[in-house]
Amino acid sequence: MEPVKVLDAKGLACPMPIVKTRKEMKELESGQVLEVHATDKGSKADIAAWASSTGNELIKQEEVNGTFKFWIKKA
């Protein structure tokens, strides 16, 4: 699960982490992984819902010292 890119969305409030994630995912090829770092608590639910609704796969998520990390595989 090696990401091809890491998106730093720390400090951004909803909906900006999703907006930036969507933009970065458009640049990836199918099967590639984007790692997203966010500090907005809402991003936990938002990114999971966005990935599901777009057909992308949320492979893993974790929280480390107040930063939420997500690994999303492009469909």
N, CA, C and O atoms as CSV, one atom per row, in Angstrom:
chain,resi,resn,atom,element,x,y,z
A,1,MET,N,N,0.850,-1.188,0.000
A,1,MET,CA,C,0.000,0.000,0.000
A,1,MET,C,C,0.887,1.239,0.000
A,1,MET,O,O,0.826,2.052,0.923
A,2,GLU,N,N,1.687,1.379,-1.005
A,2,GLU,CA,C,2.593,2.521,-1.113
A,2,GLU,C,C,1.886,3.656,-1.846
A,2,GLU,O,O,1.550,3.509,-3.021
A,3,PRO,N,N,1.650,4.798,-1.168
A,3,PRO,CA,C,0.973,5.899,-1.848
A,3,PRO,C,C,1.876,6.536,-2.910
A,3,PRO,O,O,3.094,6.604,-2.743
A,4,VAL,N,N,1.267,6.996,-3.989
A,4,VAL,CA,C,2.027,7.692,-5.018
A,4,VAL,C,C,2.125,9.174,-4.685
A,4,VAL,O,O,2.968,9.889,-5.227
A,5,LYS,N,N,1.250,9.628,-3.783
A,5,LYS,CA,C,1.251,11.035,-3.394
A,5,LYS,C,C,0.662,11.164,-2.001
A,5,LYS,O,O,-0.197,10.378,-1.600
A,6,VAL,N,N,1.142,12.183,-1.257
A,6,VAL,CA,C,0.589,12.500,0.061
A,6,VAL,C,C,-0.019,13.893,-0.029
A,6,VAL,O,O,0.647,14.845,-0.436
A,7,LEU,N,N,-1.284,14.004,0.353
A,7,LEU,CA,C,-1.991,15.279,0.353
A,7,LEU,C,C,-2.053,15.801,1.775
A,7,LEU,O,O,-2.593,15.131,2.654
A,8,ASP,N,N,-1.512,16.979,2.017
A,8,ASP,CA,C,-1.550,17.612,3.331
A,8,ASP,C,C,-2.746,18.551,3.382
A,8,ASP,O,O,-2.701,19.655,2.840
A,9,ALA,N,N,-3.822,18.106,4.039
A,9,ALA,CA,C,-5.022,18.924,4.187
A,9,ALA,C,C,-5.192,19.350,5.649
A,9,ALA,O,O,-6.292,19.702,6.074
A,10,LYS,N,N,-4.106,19.315,6.407
A,10,LYS,CA,C,-4.173,19.696,7.823
A,10,LYS,C,C,-4.508,21.183,7.934
A,10,LYS,O,O,-4.021,22.008,7.161
A,11,GLY,N,N,-5.355,21.500,8.916
A,11,GLY,CA,C,-5.739,22.885,9.145
A,11,GLY,C,C,-6.898,23.365,8.290
A,11,GLY,O,O,-7.383,24.480,8.482
A,12,LEU,N,N,-7.346,22.553,7.361
A,12,LEU,CA,C,-8.456,22.927,6.494
A,12,LEU,C,C,-9.778,22.441,7.073
A,12,LEU,O,O,-9.864,21.330,7.594
A,13,ALA,N,N,-10.805,23.278,6.980
A,13,ALA,CA,C,-12.129,22.912,7.474
A,13,ALA,C,C,-12.969,22.362,6.333
A,13,ALA,O,O,-12.695,22.614,5.159
A,14,CYS,N,N,-13.988,21.613,6.698
A,14,CYS,CA,C,-14.925,21.053,5.738
A,14,CYS,C,C,-15.481,22.178,4.867
A,14,CYS,O,O,-15.822,23.232,5.403
A,15,PRO,N,N,-15.583,22.009,3.594
A,15,PRO,CA,C,-15.401,20.799,2.793
A,15,PRO,C,C,-14.033,20.717,2.108
A,15,PRO,O,O,-13.839,19.868,1.237
A,16,MET,N,N,-13.097,21.564,2.475
A,16,MET,CA,C,-11.835,21.641,1.736
A,16,MET,C,C,-11.030,20.337,1.681
A,16,MET,O,O,-10.456,20.047,0.632
A,17,PRO,N,N,-10.954,19.531,2.756
A,17,PRO,CA,C,-10.215,18.260,2.600
A,17,PRO,C,C,-10.787,17.383,1.481
A,17,PRO,O,O,-10.036,16.740,0.749
A,18,ILE,N,N,-12.119,17.360,1.351
A,18,ILE,CA,C,-12.752,16.561,0.284
A,18,ILE,C,C,-12.481,17.196,-1.080
A,18,ILE,O,O,-12.177,16.490,-2.042
A,19,VAL,N,N,-12.587,18.509,-1.168
A,19,VAL,CA,C,-12.353,19.201,-2.435
A,19,VAL,C,C,-10.931,18.918,-2.928
A,19,VAL,O,O,-10.730,18.609,-4.102
A,20,LYS,N,N,-9.960,19.021,-2.043
A,20,LYS,CA,C,-8.572,18.781,-2.429
A,20,LYS,C,C,-8.323,17.297,-2.737
A,20,LYS,O,O,-7.568,16.965,-3.652
A,21,THR,N,N,-8.959,16.419,-1.972
A,21,THR,CA,C,-8.817,14.983,-2.227
A,21,THR,C,C,-9.356,14.643,-3.614
A,21,THR,O,O,-8.712,13.925,-4.380
A,22,ARG,N,N,-10.534,15.161,-3.930
A,22,ARG,CA,C,-11.133,14.892,-5.239
A,22,ARG,C,C,-10.212,15.369,-6.369
A,22,ARG,O,O,-10.029,14.668,-7.364
A,23,LYS,N,N,-9.646,16.545,-6.209
A,23,LYS,CA,C,-8.749,17.103,-7.234
A,23,LYS,C,C,-7.517,16.214,-7.423
A,23,LYS,O,O,-7.118,15.932,-8.553
A,24,GLU,N,N,-6.920,15.775,-6.316
A,24,GLU,CA,C,-5.726,14.927,-6.401
A,24,GLU,C,C,-6.052,13.561,-6.993
A,24,GLU,O,O,-5.261,13.019,-7.766
A,25,MET,N,N,-7.203,13.000,-6.643
A,25,MET,CA,C,-7.578,11.681,-7.163
A,25,MET,C,C,-7.749,11.698,-8.678
A,25,MET,O,O,-7.497,10.691,-9.340
A,26,LYS,N,N,-8.172,12.827,-9.229
A,26,LYS,CA,C,-8.322,12.929,-10.682
A,26,LYS,C,C,-6.991,12.771,-11.401
A,26,LYS,O,O,-6.950,12.370,-12.565
A,27,GLU,N,N,-5.901,13.087,-10.705
A,27,GLU,CA,C,-4.563,13.008,-11.305
A,27,GLU,C,C,-3.989,11.588,-11.284
A,27,GLU,O,O,-3.031,11.293,-11.999
A,28,LEU,N,N,-4.574,10.711,-10.465
A,28,LEU,CA,C,-4.046,9.358,-10.307
A,28,LEU,C,C,-4.617,8.412,-11.353
A,28,LEU,O,O,-5.666,8.667,-11.945
A,29,GLU,N,N,-3.901,7.319,-11.564
A,29,GLU,CA,C,-4.390,6.256,-12.439
A,29,GLU,C,C,-5.082,5.205,-11.585
A,29,GLU,O,O,-4.842,5.113,-10.381
A,30,SER,N,N,-5.929,4.424,-12.205
A,30,SER,CA,C,-6.658,3.371,-11.507
A,30,SER,C,C,-5.687,2.454,-10.758
A,30,SER,O,O,-4.679,2.014,-11.312
A,31,GLY,N,N,-6.007,2.174,-9.487
A,31,GLY,CA,C,-5.174,1.296,-8.672
A,31,GLY,C,C,-4.129,2.021,-7.846
A,31,GLY,O,O,-3.555,1.436,-6.927
A,32,GLN,N,N,-3.870,3.293,-8.158
A,32,GLN,CA,C,-2.894,4.047,-7.369
A,32,GLN,C,C,-3.523,4.516,-6.066
A,32,GLN,O,O,-4.743,4.640,-5.957
A,33,VAL,N,N,-2.658,4.777,-5.064
A,33,VAL,CA,C,-3.117,5.131,-3.723
A,33,VAL,C,C,-2.700,6.556,-3.382
A,33,VAL,O,O,-1.564,6.968,-3.621
A,34,LEU,N,N,-3.650,7.296,-2.818
A,34,LEU,CA,C,-3.411,8.639,-2.310
A,34,LEU,C,C,-3.481,8.580,-0.786
A,34,LEU,O,O,-4.425,8.023,-0.227
A,35,GLU,N,N,-2.494,9.148,-0.123
A,35,GLU,CA,C,-2.505,9.263,1.337
A,35,GLU,C,C,-2.914,10.689,1.676
A,35,GLU,O,O,-2.319,11.645,1.179
A,36,VAL,N,N,-3.931,10.833,2.525
A,36,VAL,CA,C,-4.453,12.148,2.895
A,36,VAL,C,C,-4.260,12.353,4.399
A,36,VAL,O,O,-4.561,11.466,5.197
A,37,HIS,N,N,-3.755,13.535,4.776
A,37,HIS,CA,C,-3.612,13.915,6.183
A,37,HIS,C,C,-4.544,15.093,6.437
A,37,HIS,O,O,-4.483,16.097,5.726
A,38,ALA,N,N,-5.406,14.978,7.444
A,38,ALA,CA,C,-6.351,16.047,7.773
A,38,ALA,C,C,-6.485,16.170,9.290
A,38,ALA,O,O,-6.244,15.214,10.026
A,39,THR,N,N,-6.871,17.356,9.742
A,39,THR,CA,C,-7.084,17.574,11.178
A,39,THR,C,C,-8.554,17.835,11.497
A,39,THR,O,O,-8.931,17.846,12.669
A,40,ASP,N,N,-9.384,18.044,10.492
A,40,ASP,CA,C,-10.815,18.278,10.696
A,40,ASP,C,C,-11.489,16.971,11.105
A,40,ASP,O,O,-11.448,15.983,10.372
A,41,LYS,N,N,-12.111,16.977,12.291
A,41,LYS,CA,C,-12.751,15.754,12.795
A,41,LYS,C,C,-13.823,15.223,11.841
A,41,LYS,O,O,-14.042,14.014,11.763
A,42,GLY,N,N,-14.480,16.114,11.127
A,42,GLY,CA,C,-15.511,15.709,10.175
A,42,GLY,C,C,-14.971,14.926,8.999
A,42,GLY,O,O,-15.717,14.239,8.303
A,43,SER,N,N,-13.676,15.031,8.781
A,43,SER,CA,C,-13.097,14.339,7.626
A,43,SER,C,C,-13.190,12.828,7.766
A,43,SER,O,O,-13.188,12.117,6.761
A,44,LYS,N,N,-13.271,12.320,9.004
A,44,LYS,CA,C,-13.392,10.862,9.188
A,44,LYS,C,C,-14.618,10.340,8.461
A,44,LYS,O,O,-14.529,9.385,7.689
A,45,ALA,N,N,-15.751,10.958,8.702
A,45,ALA,CA,C,-16.992,10.514,8.056
A,45,ALA,C,C,-17.041,10.965,6.600
A,45,ALA,O,O,-17.486,10.223,5.724
A,46,ASP,N,N,-16.581,12.186,6.351
A,46,ASP,CA,C,-16.672,12.757,5.003
A,46,ASP,C,C,-15.865,11.969,3.981
A,46,ASP,O,O,-16.363,11.663,2.898
A,47,ILE,N,N,-14.630,11.641,4.315
A,47,ILE,CA,C,-13.780,10.942,3.347
A,47,ILE,C,C,-14.280,9.523,3.114
A,47,ILE,O,O,-14.251,9.032,1.985
A,48,ALA,N,N,-14.736,8.864,4.169
A,48,ALA,CA,C,-15.289,7.512,4.001
A,48,ALA,C,C,-16.518,7.549,3.088
A,48,ALA,O,O,-16.652,6.720,2.188
A,49,ALA,N,N,-17.410,8.511,3.325
A,49,ALA,CA,C,-18.628,8.623,2.508
A,49,ALA,C,C,-18.280,8.995,1.071
A,49,ALA,O,O,-18.864,8.458,0.130
A,50,TRP,N,N,-17.333,9.911,0.899
A,50,TRP,CA,C,-16.943,10.329,-0.455
A,50,TRP,C,C,-16.341,9.152,-1.225
A,50,TRP,O,O,-16.691,8.920,-2.382
A,51,ALA,N,N,-15.441,8.414,-0.583
A,51,ALA,CA,C,-14.812,7.275,-1.262
A,51,ALA,C,C,-15.867,6.264,-1.708
A,51,ALA,O,O,-15.833,5.762,-2.832
A,52,SER,N,N,-16.789,5.980,-0.818
A,52,SER,CA,C,-17.846,5.017,-1.133
A,52,SER,C,C,-18.723,5.502,-2.282
A,52,SER,O,O,-19.058,4.727,-3.178
A,53,SER,N,N,-19.090,6.767,-2.261
A,53,SER,CA,C,-19.999,7.289,-3.287
A,53,SER,C,C,-19.329,7.435,-4.654
A,53,SER,O,O,-20.015,7.494,-5.675
A,54,THR,N,N,-18.000,7.492,-4.680
A,54,THR,CA,C,-17.297,7.654,-5.955
A,54,THR,C,C,-16.729,6.345,-6.488
A,54,THR,O,O,-16.171,6.311,-7.584
A,55,GLY,N,N,-16.868,5.268,-5.719
A,55,GLY,CA,C,-16.367,3.978,-6.167
A,55,GLY,C,C,-14.902,3.738,-5.847
A,55,GLY,O,O,-14.347,2.696,-6.197
A,56,ASN,N,N,-14.267,4.712,-5.174
A,56,ASN,CA,C,-12.888,4.526,-4.746
A,56,ASN,C,C,-12.880,3.735,-3.442
A,56,ASN,O,O,-13.904,3.649,-2.765
A,57,GLU,N,N,-11.744,3.162,-3.087
A,57,GLU,CA,C,-11.674,2.301,-1.909
A,57,GLU,C,C,-10.855,2.959,-0.801
A,57,GLU,O,O,-9.681,3.282,-0.986
A,58,LEU,N,N,-11.493,3.152,0.353
A,58,LEU,CA,C,-10.778,3.622,1.535
A,58,LEU,C,C,-10.110,2.389,2.140
A,58,LEU,O,O,-10.759,1.577,2.800
A,59,ILE,N,N,-8.810,2.261,1.905
A,59,ILE,CA,C,-8.082,1.067,2.313
A,59,ILE,C,C,-7.847,1.047,3.810
A,59,ILE,O,O,-7.989,0.011,4.461
A,60,LYS,N,N,-7.482,2.209,4.353
A,60,LYS,CA,C,-7.110,2.267,5.767
A,60,LYS,C,C,-7.284,3.690,6.253
A,60,LYS,O,O,-7.141,4.642,5.486
A,61,GLN,N,N,-7.600,3.831,7.550
A,61,GLN,CA,C,-7.599,5.143,8.175
A,61,GLN,C,C,-7.117,4.990,9.602
A,61,GLN,O,O,-7.361,3.973,10.252
A,62,GLU,N,N,-6.425,6.019,10.084
A,62,GLU,CA,C,-5.939,5.997,11.458
A,62,GLU,C,C,-5.783,7.423,11.955
A,62,GLU,O,O,-5.722,8.370,11.171
A,63,GLU,N,N,-5.718,7.558,13.280
A,63,GLU,CA,C,-5.502,8.861,13.893
A,63,GLU,C,C,-4.184,8.820,14.649
A,63,GLU,O,O,-3.952,7.932,15.469
A,64,VAL,N,N,-3.317,9.798,14.363
A,64,VAL,CA,C,-2.022,9.890,15.021
A,64,VAL,C,C,-1.846,11.321,15.521
A,64,VAL,O,O,-1.715,12.251,14.724
A,65,ASN,N,N,-1.843,11.494,16.842
A,65,ASN,CA,C,-1.640,12.810,17.451
A,65,ASN,C,C,-2.544,13.897,16.871
A,65,ASN,O,O,-2.084,14.999,16.575
A,66,GLY,N,N,-3.828,13.584,16.711
A,66,GLY,CA,C,-4.785,14.573,16.224
A,66,GLY,C,C,-4.831,14.732,14.718
A,66,GLY,O,O,-5.613,15.531,14.203
A,67,THR,N,N,-4.004,13.985,14.006
A,67,THR,CA,C,-4.044,14.009,12.538
A,67,THR,C,C,-4.683,12.722,12.041
A,67,THR,O,O,-4.274,11.620,12.407
A,68,PHE,N,N,-5.690,12.886,11.204
A,68,PHE,CA,C,-6.369,11.736,10.613
A,68,PHE,C,C,-5.675,11.408,9.302
A,68,PHE,O,O,-5.466,12.286,8.464
A,69,LYS,N,N,-5.320,10.144,9.129
A,69,LYS,CA,C,-4.630,9.700,7.916
A,69,LYS,C,C,-5.532,8.700,7.191
A,69,LYS,O,O,-6.119,7.803,7.796
A,70,PHE,N,N,-5.617,8.887,5.890
A,70,PHE,CA,C,-6.462,8.046,5.045
A,70,PHE,C,C,-5.656,7.571,3.848
A,70,PHE,O,O,-4.863,8.325,3.284
A,71,TRP,N,N,-5.860,6.331,3.467
A,71,TRP,CA,C,-5.249,5.784,2.253
A,71,TRP,C,C,-6.392,5.394,1.337
A,71,TRP,O,O,-7.197,4.525,1.670
A,72,ILE,N,N,-6.461,6.038,0.185
A,72,ILE,CA,C,-7.572,5.843,-0.742
A,72,ILE,C,C,-7.028,5.307,-2.066
A,72,ILE,O,O,-6.128,5.889,-2.670
A,73,LYS,N,N,-7.597,4.186,-2.496
A,73,LYS,CA,C,-7.191,3.555,-3.763
A,73,LYS,C,C,-8.174,3.961,-4.846
A,73,LYS,O,O,-9.387,3.813,-4.692
A,74,LYS,N,N,-7.636,4.476,-5.944
A,74,LYS,CA,C,-8.495,4.927,-7.040
A,74,LYS,C,C,-9.099,3.737,-7.768
A,74,LYS,O,O,-8.429,2.749,-8.068
A,75,ALA,N,N,-10.390,3.871,-8.039
A,75,ALA,CA,C,-11.124,2.811,-8.742
A,75,ALA,C,C,-10.653,2.678,-10.173
A,75,ALA,O,O,-11.160,1.835,-10.913
